[in-house]
Amino acid sequence: MVEDTFSSQKHEIIVTDRDTIDITGVTRVESFDREEFLLHTEYGYLGVRGQDLRIKHLDLELGRISIEGQITDISYLEGADSRIEKNSGLFGRLFR
């Protein structure tokens, strides 16, 4: 019997040396490329930006993802507000 469910998972972000990020509480990966990841978590959308980003490990059953690369920004996205729409990156295009 599986005891962990998405609604009861702990949501944690662990950054190691700005080149690896481990995130728990991930329910799905909306989109990703070498510069931006958009993840849906228990606490809303989470954006991870950087350079040369790639998935090191992904297990959505356990709600875990590990990303490698040069991490420059981590932020929660509240919705399609004007600040995000003006962005020329993946997040701006996604919320137009």
Buried (B, 14 or more C-beta within 10 A) or exposed (E): EEEEEBEEBEBEEEBEEEEBBBBBBBBEBBEBEEBBBBBBBBEEBBBBBBEEBEEEEEEEEEBBBBBBBEBEEBEEBEEEEEEBEEBEBBBBEBBE
